[in-house]
Amino acid sequence: MLRAARLSGLALAALLAWLAPPDVRACQCAQARPELAPSLAGAAAVVRARVRSHAFVTGEGFHTELVVEEVFKGTPGRVLALDAAKTCAFGFEPGGRYLVFAYADGDAGFTTTYCTRTAPLGDATADVAWLRKHASARVVPRP
């Protein structure tokens, strides 16, 4: 009897997960890792930066502030703010350094997700080298 109840509960949970609206399901990327040149072309800003803060804001999602160290595309200020929904937010670590592909979010701000080419600098050395060769890189002076 207990086994049948457990199986019924699992079947109900699976059915509810399948019927859930798409925005309730976990974020799924269209491809494993987007190509570099199209990512550069589609991004509003591409920067090498250090994370000043990364926090979850209830009802809004993640808010991240980056201290920009090098710019490959766009005209971000010295600090670049990113906002992302909870399910697709990139897992930034405060103090960490990243190559960030930022996209316009429709509210005059920027966003990025783990579905972009954004990556920790240690995993993006080839991308940074390519960007320095093919994009108009400029180092942002420290204040």
The first five atom37 places (N, CA, C, CB, O) and aatype in JSON, in Angstrom:
{
  "aatype": [12, 10, 1, 0, 0, 1, 10, 15, 7, 10, 0, 10, 0, 0, 10, 10, 0, 17, 10, 0, 14, 14, 3, 19, 1, 0, 4, 5, 4, 0, 5, 0, 1, 14, 6, 10, 0, 14, 15, 10, 0, 7, 0, 0, 0, 19, 19, 1, 0, 1, 19, 1, 15, 8, 0, 13, 19, 16, 7, 6, 7, 13, 8, 16, 6, 10, 19, 19, 6, 6, 19, 13, 11, 7, 16, 14, 7, 1, 19, 10, 0, 10, 3, 0, 0, 11, 16, 4, 0, 13, 7, 13, 6, 14, 7, 7, 1, 18, 10, 19, 13, 0, 18, 0, 3, 7, 3, 0, 7, 13, 16, 16, 16, 18, 4, 16, 1, 16, 0, 14, 10, 7, 3, 0, 16, 0, 3, 19, 0, 17, 10, 1, 11, 8, 0, 15, 0, 1, 19, 19, 14, 1, 14],
  "atom_mask": [
    [1, 1, 1, 1, 1],
    [1, 1, 1, 1, 1],
    [1, 1, 1, 1, 1],
    [1, 1, 1, 1, 1],
    [1, 1, 1, 1, 1],
    [1, 1, 1, 1, 1],
    [1, 1, 1, 1, 1],
    [1, 1, 1, 1, 1],
    [1, 1, 1, 0, 1],
    [1, 1, 1, 1, 1],
    [1, 1, 1, 1, 1],
    [1, 1, 1, 1, 1],
    [1, 1, 1, 1, 1],
    [1, 1, 1, 1, 1],
    [1, 1, 1, 1, 1],
    [1, 1, 1, 1, 1],
    [1, 1, 1, 1, 1],
    [1, 1, 1, 1, 1],
    [1, 1, 1, 1, 1],
    [1, 1, 1, 1, 1],
    [1, 1, 1, 1, 1],
    [1, 1, 1, 1, 1],
    [1, 1, 1, 1, 1],
    [1, 1, 1, 1, 1],
    [1, 1, 1, 1, 1],
    [1, 1, 1, 1, 1],
    [1, 1, 1, 1, 1],
    [1, 1, 1, 1, 1],
    [1, 1, 1, 1, 1],
    [1, 1, 1, 1, 1],
    [1, 1, 1, 1, 1],
    [1, 1, 1, 1, 1],
    [1, 1, 1, 1, 1],
    [1, 1, 1, 1, 1],
    [1, 1, 1, 1, 1],
    [1, 1, 1, 1, 1],
    [1, 1, 1, 1, 1],
    [1, 1, 1, 1, 1],
    [1, 1, 1, 1, 1],
    [1, 1, 1, 1, 1],
    [1, 1, 1, 1, 1],
    [1, 1, 1, 0, 1],
    [1, 1, 1, 1, 1],
    [1, 1, 1, 1, 1],
    [1, 1, 1, 1, 1],
    [1, 1, 1, 1, 1],
    [1, 1, 1, 1, 1],
    [1, 1, 1, 1, 1],
    [1, 1, 1, 1, 1],
    [1, 1, 1, 1, 1],
    [1, 1, 1, 1, 1],
    [1, 1, 1, 1, 1],
    [1, 1, 1, 1, 1],
    [1, 1, 1, 1, 1],
    [1, 1, 1, 1, 1],
    [1, 1, 1, 1, 1],
    [1, 1, 1, 1, 1],
    [1, 1, 1, 1, 1],
    [1, 1, 1, 0, 1],
    [1, 1, 1, 1, 1],
    [1, 1, 1, 0, 1],
    [1, 1, 1, 1, 1],
    [1, 1, 1, 1, 1],
    [1, 1, 1, 1, 1],
    [1, 1, 1, 1, 1],
    [1, 1, 1, 1, 1],
    [1, 1, 1, 1, 1],
    [1, 1, 1, 1, 1],
    [1, 1, 1, 1, 1],
    [1, 1, 1, 1, 1],
    [1, 1, 1, 1, 1],
    [1, 1, 1, 1, 1],
    [1, 1, 1, 1, 1],
    [1, 1, 1, 0, 1],
    [1, 1, 1, 1, 1],
    [1, 1, 1, 1, 1],
    [1, 1, 1, 0, 1],
    [1, 1, 1, 1, 1],
    [1, 1, 1, 1, 1],
    [1, 1, 1, 1, 1],
    [1, 1, 1, 1, 1],
    [1, 1, 1, 1, 1],
    [1, 1, 1, 1, 1],
    [1, 1, 1, 1, 1],
    [1, 1, 1, 1, 1],
    [1, 1, 1, 1, 1],
    [1, 1, 1, 1, 1],
    [1, 1, 1, 1, 1],
    [1, 1, 1, 1, 1],
    [1, 1, 1, 1, 1],
    [1, 1, 1, 0, 1],
    [1, 1, 1, 1, 1],
    [1, 1, 1, 1, 1],
    [1, 1, 1, 1, 1],
    [1, 1, 1, 0, 1],
    [1, 1, 1, 0, 1],
    [1, 1, 1, 1, 1],
    [1, 1, 1, 1, 1],
    [1, 1, 1, 1, 1],
    [1, 1, 1, 1, 1],
    [1, 1, 1, 1, 1],
    [1, 1, 1, 1, 1],
    [1, 1, 1, 1, 1],
    [1, 1, 1, 1, 1],
    [1, 1, 1, 1, 1],
    [1, 1, 1, 0, 1],
    [1, 1, 1, 1, 1],
    [1, 1, 1, 1, 1],
    [1, 1, 1, 0, 1],
    [1, 1, 1, 1, 1],
    [1, 1, 1, 1, 1],
    [1, 1, 1, 1, 1],
    [1, 1, 1, 1, 1],
    [1, 1, 1, 1, 1],
    [1, 1, 1, 1, 1],
    [1, 1, 1, 1, 1],
    [1, 1, 1, 1, 1],
    [1, 1, 1, 1, 1],
    [1, 1, 1, 1, 1],
    [1, 1, 1, 1, 1],
    [1, 1, 1, 1, 1],
    [1, 1, 1, 0, 1],
    [1, 1, 1, 1, 1],
    [1, 1, 1, 1, 1],
    [1, 1, 1, 1, 1],
    [1, 1, 1, 1, 1],
    [1, 1, 1, 1, 1],
    [1, 1, 1, 1, 1],
    [1, 1, 1, 1, 1],
    [1, 1, 1, 1, 1],
    [1, 1, 1, 1, 1],
    [1, 1, 1, 1, 1],
    [1, 1, 1, 1, 1],
    [1, 1, 1, 1, 1],
    [1, 1, 1, 1, 1],
    [1, 1, 1, 1, 1],
    [1, 1, 1, 1, 1],
    [1, 1, 1, 1, 1],
    [1, 1, 1, 1, 1],
    [1, 1, 1, 1, 1],
    [1, 1, 1, 1, 1],
    [1, 1, 1, 1, 1],
    [1, 1, 1, 1, 1]
  ],
  "atom_positions": [
    [[0.82, -1.2, 0.0], [0.0, 0.0, 0.0], [0.86, 1.26, 0.0], [-0.93, 0.0, 1.2], [0.62, 2.2, -0.75]],
    [[1.89, 1.25, 0.88], [2.78, 2.41, 0.98], [3.54, 2.62, -0.33], [3.78, 2.22, 2.15], [3.75, 3.75, -0.77]],
    [[3.95, 1.5, -0.95], [4.67, 1.58, -2.22], [3.77, 2.18, -3.29], [5.18, 0.19, -2.65], [4.24, 3.01, -4.08]],
    [[2.53, 1.79, -3.35], [1.59, 2.31, -4.35], [1.36, 3.8, -4.14], [0.25, 1.56, -4.28], [1.29, 4.56, -5.11]],
    [[1.24, 4.24, -2.88], [1.06, 5.66, -2.58], [2.28, 6.46, -3.0], [0.77, 5.87, -1.08], [2.17, 7.56, -3.54]],
    [[3.48, 5.89, -2.74], [4.72, 6.57, -3.13], [4.8, 6.71, -4.64], [5.96, 5.81, -2.59], [5.16, 7.77, -5.15]],
    [[4.47, 5.64, -5.37], [4.49, 5.68, -6.83], [3.46, 6.68, -7.37], [4.22, 4.29, -7.41], [3.73, 7.39, -8.33]],
    [[2.29, 6.73, -6.75], [1.26, 7.69, -7.17], [1.74, 9.11, -6.96], [-0.05, 7.45, -6.41], [1.53, 9.99, -7.79]],
    [[2.4, 9.34, -5.81], [2.94, 10.66, -5.53], [4.01, 11.06, -6.53], [0.0, 0.0, 0.0], [4.04, 12.21, -6.97]],
    [[4.89, 10.14, -6.88], [5.93, 10.41, -7.87], [5.31, 10.69, -9.25], [6.91, 9.23, -7.96], [5.75, 11.6, -9.96]],
    [[4.3, 9.92, -9.61], [3.64, 10.13, -10.89], [2.97, 11.5, -10.93], [2.6, 9.02, -11.15], [3.04, 12.2, -11.95]],
    [[2.34, 11.9, -9.84], [1.7, 13.21, -9.76], [2.73, 14.32, -9.87], [0.91, 13.35, -8.46], [2.51, 15.3, -10.58]],
    [[3.86, 14.17, -9.18], [4.93, 15.19, -9.23], [5.47, 15.31, -10.65], [6.07, 14.83, -8.25], [5.71, 16.41, -11.13]],
    [[5.67, 14.17, -11.33], [6.17, 14.2, -12.7], [5.17, 14.87, -13.63], [6.47, 12.78, -13.19], [5.56, 15.65, -14.5]],
    [[3.89, 14.58, -13.46], [2.86, 15.2, -14.29], [2.82, 16.71, -14.07], [1.49, 14.58, -13.98], [2.72, 17.47, -15.03]],
    [[2.88, 17.14, -12.82], [2.86, 18.58, -12.53], [4.09, 19.29, -13.11], [2.79, 18.81, -11.01], [3.97, 20.41, -13.61]],
    [[5.25, 18.66, -13.04], [6.46, 19.25, -13.61], [6.33, 19.37, -15.12], [7.71, 18.41, -13.25], [6.76, 20.37, -15.7]],
    [[5.73, 18.37, -15.77], [5.55, 18.4, -17.21], [4.53, 19.47, -17.63], [5.11, 17.03, -17.72], [4.69, 20.1, -18.67]],
    [[3.49, 19.67, -16.82], [2.46, 20.64, -17.14], [2.82, 22.07, -16.73], [1.19, 20.24, -16.47], [2.12, 23.01, -17.12]],
    [[3.88, 22.24, -15.97], [4.25, 23.58, -15.49], [4.54, 24.5, -16.66], [5.47, 23.5, -14.54], [5.08, 24.06, -17.67]],
    [[4.19, 25.78, -16.53], [4.52, 26.73, -17.6], [6.03, 26.82, -17.77], [3.93, 28.12, -17.29], [6.77, 26.59, -16.82]],
    [[6.51, 27.17, -18.98], [7.95, 27.19, -19.27], [8.75, 28.08, -18.32], [8.17, 27.65, -20.68], [9.89, 27.75, -18.01]],
    [[8.18, 29.19, -17.85], [8.96, 30.08, -16.99], [9.19, 29.5, -15.6], [8.27, 31.42, -16.88], [9.97, 30.05, -14.82]],
    [[8.52, 28.4, -15.25], [8.71, 27.78, -13.95], [9.82, 26.74, -14.02], [7.4, 27.15, -13.45], [10.45, 26.43, -13.01]],
    [[10.05, 26.2, -15.19], [11.09, 25.18, -15.36], [12.47, 25.83, -15.32], [10.89, 24.42, -16.69], [12.61, 27.04, -15.49]],
    [[13.48, 25.0, -15.08], [14.85, 25.5, -15.06], [15.25, 26.01, -16.44], [15.82, 24.39, -14.6], [14.75, 25.54, -17.47]],
    [[16.14, 26.96, -16.45], [16.64, 27.54, -17.7], [17.38, 26.49, -18.51], [17.55, 28.75, -17.41], [18.15, 25.71, -17.95]],
    [[17.16, 26.47, -19.8], [17.87, 25.56, -20.69], [18.49, 26.37, -21.81], [16.93, 24.48, -21.25], [17.83, 27.2, -22.43]],
    [[19.77, 26.13, -22.07], [20.49, 26.85, -23.11], [20.21, 26.23, -24.48], [22.01, 26.85, -22.83], [20.04, 25.01, -24.6]],
    [[20.15, 27.08, -25.5], [19.89, 26.61, -26.86], [21.06, 25.78, -27.39], [19.63, 27.79, -27.78], [20.85, 24.86, -28.17]],
    [[22.28, 26.11, -26.97], [23.46, 25.36, -27.38], [24.43, 25.28, -26.21], [24.13, 26.01, -28.62], [24.35, 26.06, -25.27]],
    [[25.34, 24.32, -26.29], [26.26, 24.1, -25.18], [27.13, 25.32, -24.89], [27.15, 22.89, -25.47], [27.21, 25.76, -23.74]],
    [[27.77, 25.88, -25.87], [28.61, 27.07, -25.71], [28.57, 27.84, -27.01], [30.08, 26.7, -25.31], [29.03, 27.34, -28.04]],
    [[28.02, 29.06, -26.98], [27.92, 29.83, -28.23], [29.3, 30.16, -28.8], [27.14, 31.12, -27.99], [30.29, 30.21, -28.06]],
    [[29.35, 30.37, -30.09], [30.6, 30.72, -30.77], [31.05, 32.12, -30.35], [30.42, 30.66, -32.31], [30.22, 32.95, -29.96]],
    [[32.34, 32.38, -30.41], [32.91, 33.63, -29.92], [32.56, 34.84, -30.79], [34.4, 33.49, -29.82], [32.09, 35.85, -30.26]],
    [[32.78, 34.77, -32.09], [32.52, 35.94, -32.96], [31.05, 36.37, -32.91], [32.92, 35.62, -34.41], [30.79, 37.56, -32.75]],
    [[30.08, 35.46, -33.05], [28.68, 35.89, -32.93], [28.34, 36.42, -31.53], [27.76, 34.74, -33.28], [27.5, 37.31, -31.39]],
    [[28.98, 35.86, -30.49], [28.75, 36.36, -29.13], [29.23, 37.8, -29.0], [29.46, 35.47, -28.11], [28.55, 38.62, -28.38]],
    [[30.39, 38.1, -29.56], [30.91, 39.47, -29.56], [29.96, 40.39, -30.32], [32.32, 39.53, -30.17], [29.65, 41.49, -29.86]],
    [[29.51, 39.95, -31.48], [28.62, 40.78, -32.31], [27.29, 41.05, -31.62], [28.38, 40.11, -33.65], [26.76, 42.16, -31.73]],
    [[26.76, 40.08, -30.91], [25.44, 40.23, -30.3], [25.43, 40.92, -28.95], [0.0, 0.0, 0.0], [24.39, 41.4, -28.5]],
    [[26.57, 40.98, -28.29], [26.63, 41.57, -26.95], [26.63, 43.1, -27.02], [27.89, 41.08, -26.2], [27.15, 43.68, -27.97]],
    [[26.04, 43.72, -26.02], [26.08, 45.18, -25.92], [27.4, 45.63, -25.33], [24.91, 45.7, -25.05], [27.9, 46.71, -25.65]],
    [[27.99, 44.8, -24.46], [29.28, 45.1, -23.86], [30.0, 43.79, -23.57], [29.12, 45.95, -22.56], [29.38, 42.8, -23.18]],
    [[31.32, 43.81, -23.76], [32.15, 42.66, -23.41], [33.32, 43.22, -22.61], [32.65, 41.86, -24.7], [34.05, 44.09, -23.08]],
    [[33.48, 42.69, -21.39], [34.49, 43.24, -20.49], [35.22, 42.14, -19.72], [33.85, 44.22, -19.51], [34.7, 41.04, -19.52]],
    [[36.43, 42.48, -19.3], [37.14, 41.7, -18.3], [36.94, 42.46, -17.01], [38.7, 41.49, -18.65], [37.21, 43.66, -16.96]],
    [[36.46, 41.79, -15.96], [36.07, 42.53, -14.76], [36.21, 41.68, -13.5], [34.64, 43.01, -14.89], [36.31, 40.46, -13.55]],
    [[36.22, 42.39, -12.37], [36.24, 41.77, -11.05], [34.87, 42.0, -10.41], [37.38, 42.36, -10.14], [34.3, 43.08, -10.53]],
    [[34.35, 40.99, -9.74], [33.02, 41.08, -9.12], [33.14, 41.83, -7.79], [32.41, 39.66, -8.9], [33.86, 41.4, -6.88]],
    [[32.43, 42.94, -7.7], [32.38, 43.71, -6.46], [31.29, 43.16, -5.55], [32.13, 45.2, -6.74], [31.47, 43.07, -4.33]],
    [[30.15, 42.78, -6.13], [29.08, 42.18, -5.34], [28.19, 41.33, -6.24], [28.24, 43.27, -4.64], [28.07, 41.57, -7.44]],
    [[27.57, 40.33, -5.62], [26.64, 39.43, -6.31], [25.65, 38.95, -5.27], [27.38, 38.21, -7.02], [26.01, 38.22, -4.35]],
    [[24.39, 39.35, -5.41], [23.4, 39.02, -4.38], [22.04, 38.76, -5.01], [23.31, 40.14, -3.34], [21.7, 39.31, -6.06]],
    [[21.26, 37.93, -4.32], [19.89, 37.66, -4.75], [18.98, 38.67, -4.08], [19.47, 36.21, -4.4], [19.02, 38.86, -2.87]],
    [[18.14, 39.32, -4.89], [17.16, 40.28, -4.4], [15.79, 39.65, -4.58], [17.27, 41.67, -5.15], [15.37, 39.38, -5.7]],
    [[15.09, 39.4, -3.48], [13.79, 38.75, -3.53], [12.84, 39.48, -4.47], [13.19, 38.67, -2.13], [12.69, 40.7, -4.4]],
    [[12.21, 38.73, -5.33], [11.25, 39.29, -6.27], [11.88, 39.88, -7.52], [0.0, 0.0, 0.0], [11.16, 40.26, -8.45]],
    [[13.2, 39.98, -7.56], [13.87, 40.58, -8.71], [14.88, 39.66, -9.38], [14.56, 41.85, -8.29], [15.03, 39.71, -10.6]],
    [[15.55, 38.83, -8.64], [16.6, 37.97, -9.18], [17.96, 38.41, -8.67], [0.0, 0.0, 0.0], [18.07, 39.05, -7.63]],
    [[19.0, 38.06, -9.42], [20.36, 38.38, -8.98], [20.8, 39.75, -9.49], [21.33, 37.31, -9.45], [20.52, 40.12, -10.63]],
    [[21.48, 40.48, -8.63], [22.07, 41.77, -8.98], [23.58, 41.64, -8.76], [21.46, 42.96, -8.12], [24.03, 41.24, -7.69]],
    [[24.34, 41.97, -9.79], [25.79, 41.86, -9.75], [26.42, 43.18, -10.13], [26.29, 40.73, -10.67], [25.98, 43.82, -11.08]],
    [[27.44, 43.59, -9.4], [28.21, 44.78, -9.75], [29.63, 44.35, -10.06], [28.19, 45.85, -8.61], [30.28, 43.67, -9.27]],
    [[30.11, 44.76, -11.24], [31.44, 44.41, -11.71], [32.31, 45.66, -11.8], [31.37, 43.69, -13.07], [31.84, 46.7, -12.26]],
    [[33.55, 45.56, -11.37], [34.52, 46.63, -11.57], [35.24, 46.3, -12.87], [35.53, 46.76, -10.34], [35.97, 45.31, -12.95]],
    [[35.03, 47.13, -13.88], [35.56, 46.88, -15.23], [37.07, 47.14, -15.26], [34.83, 47.77, -16.27], [37.54, 48.18, -14.81]],
    [[37.81, 46.17, -15.79], [39.27, 46.28, -15.91], [39.72, 46.45, -17.35], [39.93, 45.05, -15.32], [40.72, 47.11, -17.62]],
    [[38.98, 45.86, -18.28], [39.32, 45.96, -19.71], [38.04, 45.86, -20.51], [40.34, 44.83, -20.14], [37.16, 45.07, -20.19]],
    [[37.92, 46.68, -21.54], [36.72, 46.72, -22.37], [37.05, 46.22, -23.77], [36.12, 48.16, -22.42], [38.01, 46.69, -24.39]],
    [[36.27, 45.28, -24.26], [36.43, 44.77, -25.61], [35.33, 45.28, -26.54], [36.44, 43.25, -25.6], [35.5, 45.33, -27.75]],
    [[34.2, 45.65, -25.95], [33.08, 46.19, -26.74], [32.2, 47.01, -25.82], [32.26, 45.06, -27.43], [32.03, 46.69, -24.64]],
    [[31.64, 48.08, -26.37], [30.69, 48.9, -25.63], [31.39, 50.02, -24.86], [0.0, 0.0, 0.0], [32.61, 50.19, -24.92]],
    [[30.58, 50.77, -24.14], [31.09, 51.88, -23.35], [30.54, 51.83, -21.92], [30.74, 53.23, -24.01], [29.9, 52.78, -21.46]],
    [[30.8, 50.72, -21.23], [30.32, 50.65, -19.85], [31.1, 51.62, -18.98], [30.44, 49.21, -19.3], [32.21, 52.01, -19.32]],
    [[30.53, 52.0, -17.87], [31.25, 52.83, -16.92], [32.29, 52.0, -16.18], [0.0, 0.0, 0.0], [32.52, 50.84, -16.51]],
    [[32.89, 52.6, -15.21], [33.89, 51.9, -14.39], [33.25, 50.72, -13.65], [34.55, 52.87, -13.37], [33.9, 49.7, -13.41]],
    [[31.97, 50.86, -13.29], [31.22, 49.77, -12.65], [30.08, 49.4, -13.59], [30.67, 50.19, -11.23], [29.33, 50.26, -14.05]],
    [[29.95, 48.12, -13.86], [28.89, 47.6, -14.73], [27.94, 46.79, -13.86], [29.48, 46.73, -15.91], [28.35, 45.83, -13.21]],
    [[26.66, 47.17, -13.85], [25.64, 46.46, -13.09], [24.9, 45.49, -14.01], [24.63, 47.45, -12.43], [24.54, 45.84, -15.13]],
    [[24.7, 44.27, -13.51], [23.98, 43.24, -14.25], [22.81, 42.75, -13.4], [24.91, 42.06, -14.63], [22.92, 42.66, -12.18]],
    [[21.7, 42.45, -14.05], [20.56, 41.84, -13.38], [20.17, 40.6, -14.16], [19.37, 42.84, -13.27], [20.17, 40.61, -15.4]],
    [[19.84, 39.52, -13.45], [19.46, 38.28, -14.12], [18.43, 37.53, -13.29], [20.69, 37.39, -14.35], [18.43, 37.59, -12.06]],
    [[17.54, 36.83, -13.99], [16.52, 36.01, -13.33], [17.21, 34.89, -12.57], [15.52, 35.43, -14.37], [18.33, 34.49, -12.9]],
    [[16.55, 34.4, -11.56], [17.12, 33.38, -10.68], [17.52, 32.11, -11.43], [16.12, 33.03, -9.59], [18.59, 31.56, -11.16]],
    [[16.71, 31.65, -12.35], [16.96, 30.36, -12.99], [18.12, 30.38, -13.97], [15.74, 29.91, -13.7], [18.74, 29.33, -14.19]],
    [[18.44, 31.5, -14.56], [19.5, 31.54, -15.57], [20.7, 32.37, -15.15], [18.94, 32.08, -16.86], [21.62, 32.56, -15.95]],
    [[20.71, 32.87, -13.95], [21.78, 33.76, -13.51], [23.13, 33.05, -13.5], [21.48, 34.32, -12.13], [23.23, 31.9, -13.1]],
    [[24.15, 33.76, -13.95], [25.5, 33.24, -13.89], [25.96, 33.24, -12.44], [26.47, 34.07, -14.79], [25.67, 34.19, -11.71]],
    [[26.65, 32.23, -12.01], [27.08, 32.1, -10.61], [28.37, 32.84, -10.3], [0.0, 0.0, 0.0], [29.4, 32.21, -10.07]],
    [[28.32, 34.16, -10.29], [29.5, 34.96, -9.98], [29.91, 34.78, -8.52], [29.25, 36.44, -10.28], [29.06, 34.58, -7.65]],
    [[31.2, 34.85, -8.27], [31.74, 34.82, -6.91], [32.33, 36.19, -6.61], [32.81, 33.69, -6.73], [33.17, 36.66, -7.37]],
    [[31.92, 36.85, -5.52], [32.51, 38.14, -5.17], [34.03, 38.04, -5.1], [31.95, 38.63, -3.82], [34.58, 37.12, -4.5]],
    [[34.7, 39.01, -5.72], [36.16, 39.03, -5.78], [36.72, 38.29, -6.97], [0.0, 0.0, 0.0], [37.88, 38.48, -7.32]],
    [[35.91, 37.44, -7.6], [36.36, 36.68, -8.77], [36.51, 37.58, -9.99], [0.0, 0.0, 0.0], [35.9, 38.64, -10.08]],
    [[37.33, 37.13, -10.92], [37.54, 37.88, -12.17], [36.98, 37.06, -13.33], [39.07, 38.2, -12.39], [37.17, 35.85, -13.4]],
    [[36.28, 37.77, -14.23], [35.53, 37.11, -15.3], [35.65, 37.84, -16.62], [34.08, 36.98, -14.92], [35.92, 39.04, -16.66]],
    [[35.45, 37.09, -17.69], [35.18, 37.67, -19.0], [33.66, 37.67, -19.11], [35.89, 36.86, -20.2], [33.03, 36.61, -19.02]],
    [[33.07, 38.85, -19.31], [31.61, 38.97, -19.26], [31.06, 39.48, -20.58], [31.2, 39.92, -18.12], [31.49, 40.51, -21.11]],
    [[30.11, 38.74, -21.11], [29.35, 39.16, -22.29], [28.02, 39.66, -21.76], [29.16, 37.96, -23.35], [27.18, 38.88, -21.32]],
    [[27.82, 40.98, -21.81], [26.62, 41.61, -21.26], [25.67, 41.98, -22.4], [26.98, 42.86, -20.41], [26.11, 42.46, -23.45]],
    [[24.4, 41.76, -22.18], [23.37, 42.02, -23.19], [22.36, 43.02, -22.64], [22.66, 40.7, -23.61], [22.07, 43.01, -21.44]],
    [[21.84, 43.87, -23.5], [20.82, 44.83, -23.08], [19.62, 44.06, -22.55], [20.4, 45.78, -24.25], [19.19, 43.08, -23.16]],
    [[19.09, 44.51, -21.39], [17.98, 43.77, -20.78], [16.61, 44.36, -21.07], [18.18, 43.71, -19.31], [15.6, 43.86, -20.57]],
    [[16.56, 45.41, -21.86], [15.27, 46.02, -22.2], [14.84, 47.09, -21.23], [0.0, 0.0, 0.0], [13.89, 47.82, -21.52]],
    [[15.5, 47.21, -20.1], [15.18, 48.24, -19.09], [16.34, 49.21, -18.93], [14.85, 47.58, -17.74], [16.55, 49.75, -17.85]],
    [[17.08, 49.45, -20.0], [18.26, 50.33, -20.01], [19.38, 49.79, -19.13], [17.87, 51.74, -19.54], [20.24, 50.55, -18.7]],
    [[19.37, 48.5, -18.86], [20.42, 47.86, -18.07], [21.03, 46.71, -18.84], [0.0, 0.0, 0.0], [20.82, 46.57, -20.04]],
    [[21.8, 45.89, -18.12], [22.48, 44.77, -18.74], [22.18, 43.48, -17.99], [23.99, 45.02, -18.79], [21.83, 43.5, -16.81]],
    [[22.32, 42.38, -18.7], [22.16, 41.07, -18.11], [23.15, 40.1, -18.74], [20.72, 40.56, -18.27], [23.69, 40.38, -19.81]],
    [[23.38, 39.0, -18.09], [24.12, 37.88, -18.66], [23.61, 36.62, -17.98], [25.68, 38.05, -18.49], [23.02, 36.69, -16.9]],
    [[23.82, 35.49, -18.6], [23.39, 34.22, -18.03], [24.47, 33.18, -18.25], [22.04, 33.76, -18.64], [25.47, 33.44, -18.92]],
    [[24.26, 32.0, -17.69], [25.21, 30.94, -17.93], [25.08, 30.38, -19.35], [25.02, 29.83, -16.91], [25.89, 29.54, -19.74]],
    [[24.11, 30.82, -20.11], [23.95, 30.39, -21.51], [24.79, 31.24, -22.47], [22.48, 30.46, -21.92], [24.8, 30.98, -23.67]],
    [[25.49, 32.24, -21.96], [26.34, 33.09, -22.79], [27.78, 32.58, -22.71], [26.26, 34.58, -22.35], [28.04, 31.52, -22.15]],
    [[28.68, 33.33, -23.26], [30.09, 32.97, -23.22], [30.79, 33.52, -21.98], [30.79, 33.48, -24.48], [32.01, 33.38, -21.85]],
    [[30.05, 34.14, -21.08], [30.61, 34.64, -19.83], [31.28, 33.47, -19.1], [29.5, 35.3, -18.94], [30.72, 32.38, -19.01]],
    [[32.5, 33.73, -18.57], [33.26, 32.66, -17.92], [34.29, 33.23, -16.96], [33.95, 31.77, -18.97], [34.7, 34.39, -17.11]],
    [[34.71, 32.44, -15.98], [35.82, 32.86, -15.14], [37.05, 33.09, -16.02], [36.12, 31.8, -14.02], [37.24, 32.39, -17.01]],
    [[37.89, 34.07, -15.66], [39.06, 34.38, -16.49], [39.95, 33.16, -16.7], [39.87, 35.49, -15.85], [40.51, 32.99, -17.79]],
    [[40.08, 32.33, -15.7], [40.92, 31.14, -15.85], [40.45, 30.19, -16.94], [0.0, 0.0, 0.0], [41.24, 29.43, -17.49]],
    [[39.17, 30.24, -17.25], [38.6, 29.39, -18.3], [38.46, 30.14, -19.63], [37.24, 28.87, -17.86], [37.99, 29.57, -20.62]],
    [[38.86, 31.4, -19.65], [38.61, 32.23, -20.84], [39.89, 32.83, -21.43], [37.66, 33.35, -20.49], [39.82, 33.84, -22.14]],
    [[41.04, 32.23, -21.15], [42.29, 32.82, -21.64], [42.36, 32.87, -23.16], [43.48, 32.03, -21.1], [42.85, 33.85, -23.73]],
    [[41.88, 31.84, -23.83], [41.88, 31.84, -25.3], [40.92, 32.91, -25.83], [41.49, 30.45, -25.85], [41.22, 33.58, -26.81]],
    [[39.76, 33.06, -25.19], [38.8, 34.09, -25.61], [39.39, 35.49, -25.44], [37.5, 33.97, -24.8], [39.25, 36.34, -26.32]],
    [[40.06, 35.74, -24.3], [40.66, 37.05, -24.06], [41.73, 37.33, -25.12], [41.27, 37.13, -22.63], [41.79, 38.44, -25.65]],
    [[42.57, 36.35, -25.43], [43.6, 36.54, -26.46], [42.96, 36.86, -27.81], [44.48, 35.28, -26.57], [43.43, 37.74, -28.52]],
    [[41.9, 36.14, -28.17], [41.22, 36.39, -29.43], [40.61, 37.78, -29.44], [40.13, 35.32, -29.68], [40.72, 38.5, -30.44]],
    [[39.97, 38.17, -28.35], [39.35, 39.5, -28.27], [40.4, 40.61, -28.36], [38.56, 39.64, -26.96], [40.17, 41.62, -29.02]],
    [[41.54, 40.43, -27.73], [42.6, 41.44, -27.81], [43.11, 41.59, -29.23], [43.76, 41.07, -26.89], [43.57, 42.67, -29.6]],
    [[43.03, 40.55, -30.02], [43.49, 40.6, -31.41], [42.41, 41.13, -32.35], [43.92, 39.21, -31.86], [42.72, 41.85, -33.3]],
    [[41.14, 40.78, -32.09], [40.06, 41.09, -33.04], [39.09, 42.19, -32.6], [39.29, 39.86, -33.29], [38.32, 42.69, -33.42]],
    [[39.11, 42.57, -31.35], [38.21, 43.63, -30.86], [39.06, 44.84, -30.48], [37.35, 43.13, -29.65], [40.28, 44.74, -30.37]],
    [[38.42, 45.95, -30.26], [39.16, 47.15, -29.88], [39.3, 47.2, -28.37], [38.46, 48.43, -30.4], [38.58, 47.93, -27.69]],
    [[40.24, 46.42, -27.84], [40.43, 46.33, -26.38], [41.06, 47.6, -25.83], [41.31, 45.11, -26.03], [41.95, 48.2, -26.44]],
    [[40.57, 48.0, -24.65], [41.2, 49.11, -23.94], [41.13, 48.82, -22.45], [40.52, 50.48, -24.28], [40.1, 48.43, -21.92]],
    [[42.26, 49.03, -21.8], [42.35, 48.81, -20.38], [41.75, 50.02, -19.68], [43.81, 48.57, -19.93], [42.0, 51.16, -20.07]],
    [[40.96, 49.78, -18.66], [40.33, 50.86, -17.89], [41.28, 51.22, -16.75], [38.9, 50.44, -17.34], [41.61, 50.37, -15.92]],
    [[41.74, 52.49, -16.71], [42.66, 52.87, -15.63], [41.99, 52.8, -14.26], [43.19, 54.27, -15.86], [40.8, 53.08, -14.12]],
    [[42.77, 52.44, -13.28], [42.26, 52.4, -11.9], [42.16, 53.83, -11.38], [43.18, 51.54, -10.98], [42.99, 54.68, -11.71]],
    [[41.13, 54.08, -10.55], [40.98, 55.45, -10.02], [42.09, 55.8, -9.04], [39.63, 55.6, -9.33], [42.11, 56.91, -8.5]]
  ]
}
